[in-house]
């Protein structure tokens, strides 16, 4: 993951590594992991990019409009999404890409000390050789340089995977997705390197838009009676099998909380009846989601797919933005999460199952030492996912490691995944993780709590092997 030549004020070679006596150790550790292949087992890149392998349109499409981290910061300072070129549902005009890019560049100072700044600086250097930060003064030069190169063979989506040495990348699709892009990738022999992930929120969350219609569509796709509980579960079983044919090794569940349930069959059928009739209140919807998590765990025990739970986000809190442009544009806020009580029904049923693997992600950092580390330090099924979303930053990684390693150790961690929608940021995000891992381990070695040999082994494990092990790749 070597950087192009640049000034030490832009991408310092020792960035994020510790000062003082531990620096030499950290440098050695980083040398051992910097060029390892990237395993990206969870993320949100667009599979159409890889199936079509066409040039990106412009610089704004690469760095601005798909990146909710960037959009939310700019919006916080009063900039409008129309000004930033973010498409509207009604098709009304928005700013042209160059105009949006200029506005982004003029406000690039807003990202000082944020992970977005580190990722974008790194990506601009890695892909285009820029050795100074984006600014109002160089906005047009950077924009034109990027656009002039987008048709070059080494900047096509698959070539970017090659340049970043991405060994495996997983996209994420909903249960009703037609998966036509992955089918094309399979025809070209690319399934394995590029995989899908089964995310059934569209048919497991009664609060999802068009939930009732989605359940009917699931019946059409699978030939099952999804108005009956057994038929609904069988429909999931069939869809999961289709996803596995297209490389899926994992499922993903984005839920407001970690609540799970384990109800008798009659109560489960009543839940479904009420959901389809629109009779569920907030508590009923939470119970439905919780029961479906337990059902998904049962299917994972059966088919071996790794189960991921991303809990603790209040999503799309700006209702006007949701109506105007849709989801995943930055209006999401962390929320408190109770993993111990919430997961008790699921773990009581499946926590000791030999074929079950559950990776937990949270935005509630208060649970790291109090709940997640002790739980993963006991339950064989559990692994702790890396810092997620608001916390996949340098300080977020430091807080995470400080709170989980003492109780959960290194081998109950799931390594790193970048969770990105911006393709060029993948290498930068993994580099940040590797630097922070080396910092953490170097400090332990400097205090003689680890030998340098052990620190090197753990650095390699957490940078590469842990994700492969956690996701059974």
Beta strands, then each sheet from edge to edge (+ up, - down):
strand 1: 38-40
strand 2: 166-170
strand 3: 173-174
strand 4: 194-195
strand 5: 198-199
strand 6: 250-255
strand 7: 306-311
strand 8: 313-314
strand 9: 333-334
strand 10: 358-362
strand 11: 382-384
sheet 1: 1+ 2+ 4+
sheet 2: 3+ 5+
sheet 3: 6+ 7+ 10+ 11+
sheet 4: 8+ 9-
end
